[in-house]
Amino acid sequence: MVRSMTAFARLESSGPTGHLIWELRSVNHRHVEIALRLPDELRSMESEVRNRIATRISRGKVDCTLRVDCTSGTEAQIRINEGVARQLIVALESVSRLLPHPSPINPLDLLRWPGILETRAVDVDALSVTALSTLDRALDQLVETREREGEKLLAMVLQRCMTMTTLTLAMRARVPEIIAGIRTRHAQRVQEIAGTLDPARVEQECALLIQRLDVAEELDRLETHLSEVQRVMAQREPIGRRLDFLMQELNREANTLGSKSAHVDTTGASVELKVLIEQIREQIQNIE
């Protein structure tokens, strides 16, 4: 299964413990790298979060953010300590009687007084269970997105592999004709320069030249590497690094093909192969 390393997932969950929002972003990276941003009260589950992400993501940089609102649960989260509030009001009224022009009591000022508001303690254990369960579902979304994007990358890579295979087969069919043309051209040229040379020696030199310019071996290796690319693309394990290595090998053979070229068709095929290989290389940088 081909997976892209570029994806995004966002999942919300509400319950008695509060409202949670997970946001996961992943981009391409040589290794797996996880950046976490968790609320202070849930720092204790950082290790578990990393483990769960690492079991689902084998390669790529993942930015993981959790936002929690514990005031939105089904139970009342904020209570007023009425006893303290009444004592404070009595004290304020006593002070007001001593002032010539007292101001009315502002309720917001009362709420700011320490001890007036009572916030229910957060159940960290229950909140952690909910957060981890929601994380698993968010990871499901992220992986599904990576797989959908991977299908598009797979189609693109296979299409270009087919084009390269067609080019390679066409070149293989032309090799005998190209070699015969090189042989005739160089033999005629040598005879024009020195008609008294030994024909056997001329034939030997032409054979050595043709051997140096023969591209059959490079075409064999190109076909082998292209078959391996298609085999690797069908695997379910992470394949990005192996594909990157195969692109290096394909590019090496295409360069050799161009350097040994003694015919315009071989040169053109080498250039076209390198263009296709570079197009694949750019895309597999996003493959897990």
Secondary structure, DSSP 8 states (H G I E B T S, - for coil): ---BS-EEEEEEEEETTEEEEEEEEEE--SSEEEEEE--GGGGGGHHHHHHHHHHH-SSEEEEEEEEEETTSSSS--EEE-HHHHHHHHHHHHHHHHHSSS-----HHHHHTSTTSEEE----HHHHHHHHHHHHHHHHHHHHHHHHHHHHHHHHHHHHHHHHHHHHHHHHHHHHHHHHHHHHHHHHHHHHHH-TTS-HHHHHHHHHHHHHHH--HHHHHHHHHHHHHHHHHHT-SS--HHHHHHHHHHHHHHHHHHHHT--SHHHHHHHHHHHHHHHHHHHHHTTB-
